[in-house]
Amino acid sequence: MRRSLHAARGTVHRLTLGSQVLRDNLLGDPSERDIHVYVPAGHDGRDLPLLIDLVGYTAGGPAHTNWKNFGENLPERLDRLIDSGAMAPAAVAFPDCFTRLGGNQYINSAAMGRWMDFLCDEAVPFVERRFGCGGAGRRALFGKSSGGYGALAHVFLRPDIWAAAACHSGDMAFELCYLPDMPGVLRALSRHGGSIERFMNAFETTRKTDGKDTHVLMILCMAATYDPDPSQHLGIRLPVTPDTCEIIAERWANWLEWDPVRLVESRAHALRGLKGLFIDCGDRDQYNLIHGARRLHRRLEALDVRHRYEEFPDDHSSIDYRMDESLPYLVRCLNG
């Protein structure tokens, strides 16, 4: 639903990219991927900065261009921000990175696929060739939750591609946001003889998906992302013992290597070269992410990395309105 009825409408182009790096992935996910690209009214995309939208768990990029009840979809939000002068024009790409495990953290994984390579080495060049946008120093990512995590991981690890990022309520401080779910995951698996394969078979064949099982699937997705084992079903192994839920130190250590709160220590030099870094989180986030956000903010301050950090009075859900802050910020940084 459009909130600014008189704002000029941009155009959403619906493209398809056949990926080479995603071919023959362990999950059996399609390597042909939709990418929607928003171009503002009055522009063909040429010489505009490029933003990439990384969506949260259970979504795919094109979901953000769909009609939305009681609120704007993202192209409508962009129309309003640009028409009002709050945001300079930019091209925005919405890649479909949905997987069999319900979502994506947007990094390379032997189980999930080479998603960082897909975005950096295939999707970005594909969009830039088509529209003449972006280029060195003119690219940024933004996302919420899993997408926020992905935005951080990309600027940490691929500063050759990205000049700025915005992370809304991103996954971090893994011991707070993931470990509390492990007992529940084991309870759910126990209904299937403790077997991840049986759980997956039941999940994928049920006539009605249960929200609690979707949350279990999310943790399985994280396991396949941070500590994949291609010898296991779908590459999934948990970092806890199946009977006593005790942490398996070497497996959990593999997860922690990907925690932004820890990863930042070795990436400070790259981060100092960014044009912009935006991090925010609701002060009553129900997944405990506010504590990780505060930790990351303090580490960035100690490491002398410029960034904008904000807390807002809300939880993890329905916080798209925060993009009214982050998107103009990113474009200002890229144009600066």
C-alpha positions, 0 to 999 in steps of 0.5 A, spaced: 500 500 500 502 506 497 503 511 503 505 517 498 500 517 493 503 522 488 510 520 489 513 518 482 513 510 481 520 507 479 520 501 475 521 493 478 525 489 472 524 482 473 531 478 471 533 471 471 541 469 472 543 462 471 549 461 476 555 457 475 557 457 482 551 454 485 551 449 480 550 442 483 550 444 490 549 439 496 542 441 498 539 440 490 537 448 490 536 451 483 542 455 480 537 459 476 535 465 480 531 471 480 533 478 481 528 484 481 532 490 480 528 497 482 530 503 478 527 510 480 522 514 476 526 518 471 532 514 471 535 508 467 540 506 472 546 509 469 551 512 474 546 510 480 549 507 486 547 500 487 544 497 493 543 490 494 537 487 499 539 481 503 532 479 506 531 475 513 530 468 514 524 464 510 524 470 505 527 471 498 529 478 495 523 478 490 518 478 497 520 485 498 517 487 491 510 484 492 504 488 494 504 488 502 498 490 506 498 495 512 504 498 509 509 499 503 513 494 500 520 496 498 519 499 491 514 504 494 518 506 500 524 507 495 519 511 491 517 515 497 524 517 500 526 519 493 520 523 491 521 527 498 528 528 497 530 524 504 534 519 499 538 520 493 536 516 487 539 509 487 538 502 484 536 497 488 537 489 487 533 484 490 536 477 489 532 470 491 537 467 495 532 462 498 534 455 500 531 448 502 533 450 509 529 456 509 533 461 508 541 464 508 546 467 511 549 469 505 556 466 506 560 460 502 558 453 505 560 446 503 553 444 504 549 451 503 552 453 497 557 458 495 552 464 496 558 470 497 561 468 491 554 468 487 552 475 490 559 478 489 562 475 483 555 473 479 549 477 481 553 484 482 556 484 475 550 481 472 546 487 475 551 492 473 552 490 466 545 491 465 543 497 468 550 501 468 550 502 476 554 501 482 562 500 480 567 500 485 566 505 491 558 505 489 556 499 492 552 497 499 548 492 502 543 492 507 538 487 511 535 485 517 536 479 521 539 473 517 540 479 512 543 483 517 548 478 518 550 477 511 551 485 510 556 484 516 559 478 513 560 481 506 563 488 508 568 484 513 570 479 508 569 482 501 571 489 502 574 489 495 566 489 493 562 493 498 563 500 500 558 500 505 553 496 509 547 497 514 545 491 519 538 491 522 538 486 528 543 482 525 545 475 528 551 476 533 553 473 540 551 466 537 551 464 544 545 468 546 542 467 539 543 460 537 545 456 543 538 457 547 535 454 542 539 447 542 534 443 547 528 445 543 531 442 537 533 436 540 526 435 543 523 436 536 528 431 533 526 426 538 520 425 535 523 423 529 528 418 532 533 423 533 534 423 526 535 430 522 533 426 515 527 423 518 525 430 521 527 433 514 522 428 510 517 430 515 517 437 514 518 437 507 512 432 506 507 435 511 501 438 508 501 444 513 508 447 516 508 448 523 512 454 526 515 451 531 518 446 526 520 452 522 524 455 528 528 448 528 529 448 521 532 455 522 537 452 527 539 446 522 540 452 517 545 455 521 549 448 522 549 447 515 552 454 514 557 455 520 559 448 521 557 444 514 559 436 514 558 434 507 558 427 509 552 428 513 544 428 511 544 435 507 551 437 510 548 438 517 551 436 524 549 440 531 554 443 535 551 439 541 551 432 544 544 429 542 543 426 549 545 431 554 545 437 550 553 439 552 557 443 547 562 439 542 567 444 543 571 443 536 564 444 532 562 450 536 568 453 535 567 453 528 560 457 529 564 462 533 569 463 527 563 466 524 560 470 529 561 478 528 563 480 535 569 475 534 570 476 526 571 483 527 577 483 531 581 480 525 577 485 520 578 492 523 583 494 517 578 493 512 572 496 516 576 502 517 576 503 509 568 503 509 564 509 507 559 507 511 557 502 516 550 502 520 548 498 525 541 498 529 537 493 534 531 494 538 532 494 545 527 488 547 529 484 541 526 477 543 532 473 540 537 477 545 540 480 539 541 487 542 546 484 547 550 482 541 549 489 537 552 493 543 558 488 544 559 489 536 558 497 537 563 497 543 568 493 539 568 497 533 569 503 537 575 500 541 578 498 534 577 506 531 572 503 526 567 509 524 560 507 524 553 509 526 549 505 531 542 506 534 537 502 539 530 503 538 524 502 542 521 495 539 523 488 538 525 484 532 518 484 528 516 488 523 521 493 523 522 495 516 520 502 518 528 502 520 530 503 513 527 510 512 534 511 516 539 506 513 537 507 506 538 514 505 544 514 510 547 508 505 546 513 499 549 519 502 555 515 504 556 512 497 555 519 494 560 522 498 
